[in-house]
Amino acid sequence: MTLLARRSGQYLKLANAGLITAAVGFILLFTGALIQTAFFAGDFPGMPYFVIPGLLAITAGLLMIGVFILRSGVLPRWLGIFFVVSTVALLAANEQTPAVLLAIPFGLAMVAAGYYMWAGAATMQPPLPEPAA
């Protein structure tokens, strides 16, 4: 999606900030898992200090990318709304309960975004107007 941002030339800072924030979140999660596996045999007491900020960073990054989709018009607006709403639903997902089903809408949003990008259907729509300063 950041490639679409580069192509459109609009809201590039927002897309890059979302990408970097989400990447930092993934790095935090990966680092915590690596420490837990390498040094604590799966019982790292400091894991919440990696998981909670990591998940919040990933969510913030994905929300920024969703706002980019909405504002730039590189993908359909309904897909941007679906992406933002499904990202918020991810906060309630839990892989140890039936709440894991809340991750399905996000997966569908990613599949739809991938389809639009792959099929070349990601035509430019008129972007939303800039707020008055």
PyMOL commands that set and color helices and strands:
alter all, ss='L'
color gray80, all
select helices_A, chain A and resi 2-8+12-39+48-72+77-90+98-118
alter helices_A, ss='H'
color red, helices_A
deselect
rebuild
show_as cartoon
